[in-house]
Every structure is written in C-alpha cells, then in structure tokens.
Amino acid sequence: MKQTVTIFWHRRDLRFDDNAGLYRAQKSVESNDSDTDNAVLPIFIFDREILDKLPEKADARVMFIRDNVQKLADHYREMGSDLRAFYGHPLDIWKALLDEYDVKAIYVNRDYEPYAIARDKAVADLIEARGGSFHHFKDQIVFESDEVQKKAGGPYTVFTPFFRTWKKNLAERMSTLPNGEPVSYYLKPYPNGEYTDRLLQTKDHQPVPTLDEMGFERADDFIPPDHVTTGLIKNYDKTRNYPNMEGTTRLSVHLRHGTISIREKVRKALALNDTFVKELVFRDFYSNILQSFPHVVDAPFRPEYADIPWRNDEAEFKLWCAGKTGVPIVDAGMRQLNESGWMHNRVRMIVASYLTKHLLIDWRWGEGYFADKLLDYELASNNGGWQWAAGCGTDAQPYFRIFNYDSQQKKFDAKYEYVKEWVPEYGTPDYPAEPLIEHKVGRERALDVYKTALTAARE
C-alpha cells in the first residue's frame, strides 16, 4: 500500500523557517496523531533543464545550491524527517513520485520566470490528472503585480510611484489582514516550527546528489554571508555607491535562492534605512514588470527601441568581457565579476552604460554575460537593470543619459583603490594607454544612432 503524502517542492526557497508554501503544506494535513497517515514530504530537484545549459562545470551557483540543499536535508533529519533530493528532468521525477506515493497535493512557492511557469503548469496538469491538486503561494517577493496597481488600474512602470503605493499598501495590509490569513502574511515569519509533527517521519535518509554525480565541481568563488551588521544597514545610504568600501550587504545571492526571507529583511530594514528598503523593493518592482510584461525577456520594454542598429563588434565585446577596455572602472568591474561572481551595483550601471552606449553593443549580449557569471543572477532584476542602462526599459531616462566614466571614477573611486585592487597593472605600460573609444566621441555617436533610429520608429 502506498504511503499517502502531501509534497512540498523546494525551489527558490532553500530554508525551513518563514517559508510560505511549506507552512501551507503543513497546515493542510491533519496532525499525525489523527486517523490519517497523510504527511508532508519535502523534496528538491536539481533540474537538468537548467543545469545542462550552464557553460562552466565549476559553477559557484550550483555549489551554493547543493551546499544549502544539504544543510536543509540535515535540518529535516534533525526533526526526524528527510528532504528527498533528485537530479534529472522534473516531469520524469514527478511521474516516478506519483507512482511511488499516493500524492494528495503538491505545494510550491511561485516562480515568475517563463520556464518556471511552463514547468509548473506541466506538473499541475500531471497531478490533477491523477486526482490530486497543485497549490502555489507568494514567497520570494512582498507584493505581486496585482497587489500594487495604479488608481486607474494596471501595473506601475515607473519605480517612484510604485514605491509610494508599495509602502502605502504595506501599512494598510499590516493593520487589516485578509480573512483567514495568519499575522505573518506580510512581514512576520510563518511559524513553520509549530507543525513539524506533520512532516513525514522516516529514518530512511537518502543522500543528496553530489556535485560530481551531476557533472559539476567545486568553485573558488566567495559566497558572502547571509547576515549583515545593523551598522552597515544604518549607513547604507552613505556607503552603497563606493565600490572600494564594504558598503553594501551582498545579500542578493541569498535572496535569489531563498536561503533568507525577504519578509524578514524588509521588516528589519524599515526600522533602519529607507534607501536599503528601496533596494529591496526594486526586486518587487522588476518582478512585477516581468509578471505584467513578459515580452521583456527577449525584447525591449519600449518597442520603439527594437530597431536600434547595434554595432555588435565581437572583438570589442570580448575586450569588455575580459576587462580590457582601457577604462579603469569598467575593467575593474568586469574583472571583479569574472573572478568573484559579483560586481558592485554602482559599477554594474557603469559597465552596462559603457557597453550599450559607448560601444553600441546590444544590451542582450551584456545581459547574457551577466546571466552566466553572476552568483545572484535572477532574470527579472538582471533584465530590468540592463534595459534601464540601454534606455529601453521601464523607469528609464531618455536615451541621452550616458554615464561619463571619468566623472564616475572621480566621484566614486577618486583614489583608484577599487581599480588597483582588480586591475593591478593599471598605471604601468601593460595597461592600455587609451580607451576603446573616448567618452565624448562615444557619447556623440550614441546620441546620433539612437536619435536617428527612434525618429524613424516614430514616423
């Protein structure tokens, strides 16, 4: 006779505490002291549809995920349960699980990327055909696109009014919660620990697939800690723009994979620093844009930018990727990315502006390179940032916003401390004497190309 289970599927939520979907799964089954044998079985799938496309075998993101899946499995085992982890194609694994267990329901936290939506639809169809049900919940952001709307209806496409409404909605909903929702619905943690007796109890602990078994190896990339000091957050508005300082939280990789709770971080930030709150809310904003305008995945948000005649010089792109453009702050940023899997946010804007404006290379080339390299890569934020830099996205200044890289250097790394850390040959004969293109020449060329293309598009 098959074991009756309700399955919770971990994806971008690699934690037990304050996990919305897991809380719902546990609440959905009766206590194990009752007559039913239904219990919650947590699982994780190392998805080959994603992993097989990664260009490097020493990928720190896979290492990070695997390490945290192991930590999660160990935590479940301490509670007498287990996390079953699989490596393969999701539909194949789900078919095997539905054959092995009497699965009453599948619980997940929502993922808003196109591949994830299609994958979840296929899994939902599969279990519903077997008489079960599929349930999904909000967990990786505070508000979804239908929760932050203009007064006249429709999603915001500019951040500042979005942020004002976001804060207003949060204040209102914290004081008047929807019927039947726990107090934790918005910012307070979901009390998962109160329902551990509803987890499937087992001593049959199955090992988590190793990196080697999945064709990967350990990487040297530094993974930042999942916590920061109160002092850093309090001073965030004063330090965040200076790449030579430890002035940012570097929590983005943990937020991306859900090893920490966005609700917890927002709750703490609200009492400490409004600028830091804004940075967290940008995740909601770009996620909302992706939810409402899925065409941004591979096309500009503003359609009139679709016909910009990019130069797309492959030799110059390779020099940009390698951090050999002759622009010190651009080269430092690219080398930081290549060596560590992370880049300071101010520098991300500078290198993106340089690629799309000075070199006139398609923003999608840069977005794709970041997608391969960033430890904290997530589609919505990466796409939104690159479209902002190219002038074709939401909340964008007109196309003539072009960062002067010399001014940015003087303002944010005046002593070249950041540059010297990542470009040790700077100031020697081994460093290019001239940039690929001088700022004034590149700016004027970009203005002419953009203006001509946009004028034609509007005629």
Secondary structure, 3 states (H helix, E strand, C coil): CCCEEEEEEECCCCCCCCCHHHHHHHHHCCCCCCCCCCEEEEEEEEEHHHHCCCCCCCCHHHHHHHHHHHHHHHHHHHCCCCCEEEEECHHHHHHHHHHHCEEEEEEEECCCCHHHHHHHHHHHHHHHHCCCEEEEECCCCCCCCCCCECCCCCECCCHHHHHHHHHHHHHHHHHCCCCCCCHHHCCCCCCHHHHHHHECCCCCCCCCCCCCCCCCCCCCCCCCCCCCCHHHHHCHHHHCCCCCCCCCCCCHHHHHHCCCCHHHHHHHHHCCCHHHHHHHHHHHHHHHHHHHCHHHHCCCCCHHHCCCCCCCCHHHHHHHHHCCCCCHHHHHHHHHHHHHCCCCHHHHHHHHHHHHHHCCCCHHHHHHHHHHHCCCCCHHHHHHHHHHHHCCCCCCCCCCCCCCHHHHHHHHCCCCHHHHHHCCCCCCCCCCCCCCCCHHHHHHHHHHHHHHHHHHHHC
